[in-house]
Amino acid sequence: MAVINSGSIPFKLIAKQPNQETIKAMQELKSDNGIKAGGVKALFKELEVEM
């Protein structure tokens, strides 16, 4: 058996596709309608989540 160095990884890379909920969230952010916060604490406060 010969080993050939083709300069690439020896397996196929497969990226998972986002589900519909994730796609919708990404579209909201792109259209400037998503929740934006200055940091984690501000985001949790906006979402009314206790740290």
Backbone bond lengths (Angstrom), bond angles and torsions (degrees), N, CA, C in turn:
res aa  C-N    CA-C-N  psi(-1)  N-CA   C-N-CA  omega(-1)  CA-C   N-CA-C  phi
1 M - - - 1.447 - - 1.525 109.20 -
2 A 1.301 117.25 128.46 1.458 122.39 -179.37 1.525 110.19 -94.33
3 V 1.321 115.51 143.58 1.461 121.58 176.01 1.525 107.11 -107.78
4 I 1.302 115.94 124.32 1.460 121.08 -178.44 1.525 108.74 -112.51
5 N 1.321 116.49 127.73 1.461 121.42 177.39 1.526 107.84 -90.79
6 S 1.332 115.92 103.02 1.468 120.14 -178.76 1.520 112.46 -95.06
7 G 1.329 117.03 0.94 1.458 120.17 178.65 1.520 113.73 79.13
8 S 1.325 117.23 17.06 1.462 120.13 179.99 1.528 109.66 -135.70
9 I 1.322 115.43 173.68 1.461 119.42 178.44 1.534 109.65 -75.01
10 P 1.317 117.28 149.80 1.467 120.08 -173.65 1.534 115.26 -85.45
11 F 1.310 117.20 24.75 1.458 120.67 177.56 1.517 109.45 -150.59
12 K 1.307 116.23 162.32 1.460 121.93 -178.16 1.532 109.97 -85.64
13 L 1.321 116.70 132.43 1.463 121.34 176.32 1.523 109.34 -85.08
14 I 1.325 115.53 130.41 1.463 120.70 179.59 1.528 107.83 -127.79
15 A 1.318 116.81 119.03 1.463 121.69 177.87 1.521 108.86 -94.01
16 K 1.334 115.68 136.13 1.465 119.81 176.88 1.516 109.68 -69.47
17 Q 1.301 116.50 141.17 1.463 121.80 178.37 1.527 108.92 -87.52
18 P 1.337 117.93 138.86 1.470 120.16 179.46 1.534 111.37 -67.76
19 N 1.344 114.59 148.86 1.466 118.83 177.42 1.533 109.76 -79.17
20 Q 1.322 116.47 175.35 1.471 121.22 -174.83 1.531 112.36 -61.82
21 E 1.331 117.51 -36.95 1.468 120.73 179.89 1.529 110.32 -64.39
22 T 1.324 116.67 -41.86 1.461 121.23 179.14 1.519 110.80 -67.89
23 I 1.322 117.52 -41.73 1.467 121.48 177.84 1.525 110.31 -59.84
24 K 1.340 116.79 -43.53 1.464 121.18 179.06 1.534 110.63 -62.13
25 A 1.337 116.91 -41.96 1.460 120.97 179.68 1.528 111.06 -64.91
26 M 1.324 117.15 -40.44 1.466 120.39 178.28 1.527 110.79 -65.43
27 Q 1.327 117.14 -38.70 1.465 120.77 178.78 1.525 110.58 -66.06
28 E 1.350 117.10 -38.05 1.468 120.61 176.67 1.516 110.64 -59.32
29 L 1.326 116.34 -45.28 1.466 120.05 -179.00 1.524 111.59 -65.63
30 K 1.317 116.50 -40.40 1.468 120.03 179.61 1.524 111.29 -64.66
31 S 1.343 117.59 -32.93 1.468 120.96 -179.36 1.530 111.58 -89.84
32 D 1.339 116.58 10.18 1.473 123.26 177.36 1.525 113.37 66.54
33 N 1.334 118.43 27.90 1.461 121.61 179.48 1.524 113.36 -108.74
34 G 1.315 118.24 2.43 1.456 121.04 -177.18 1.517 112.09 -82.91
35 I 1.319 116.09 170.19 1.466 122.23 176.42 1.520 108.02 -77.08
36 K 1.324 116.63 129.75 1.454 121.66 178.03 1.517 108.14 -123.71
37 A 1.320 116.15 140.08 1.451 120.92 -179.53 1.524 108.86 -141.37
38 G 1.307 115.47 157.51 1.454 120.85 -179.22 1.516 114.30 -79.45
39 G 1.309 117.24 -8.05 1.458 121.16 -179.77 1.517 110.04 178.28
40 V 1.322 115.70 -178.08 1.466 120.48 -177.09 1.523 111.22 -64.29
41 K 1.329 117.26 -44.88 1.469 120.29 -179.49 1.525 111.16 -60.69
42 A 1.328 116.86 -43.86 1.466 120.99 179.48 1.525 110.78 -65.35
43 L 1.331 117.07 -38.97 1.463 120.78 178.60 1.520 110.67 -64.37
44 F 1.335 116.94 -46.48 1.469 120.22 179.56 1.524 110.48 -62.10
45 K 1.333 116.73 -38.20 1.475 119.92 178.23 1.520 109.86 -64.44
46 E 1.335 117.49 -43.43 1.468 122.59 178.69 1.531 110.75 -61.03
47 L 1.328 116.65 -38.86 1.470 121.29 -178.93 1.528 112.71 -87.58
48 E 1.339 116.13 -0.18 1.460 122.55 -179.74 1.532 111.26 58.72
49 V 1.340 115.08 47.13 1.466 122.25 177.93 1.514 107.87 -111.40
50 E 1.335 116.92 133.61 1.455 120.95 178.36 1.515 110.19 -83.79
51 M 1.330 115.72 140.29 1.462 121.11 178.34 1.504 110.65 -96.02
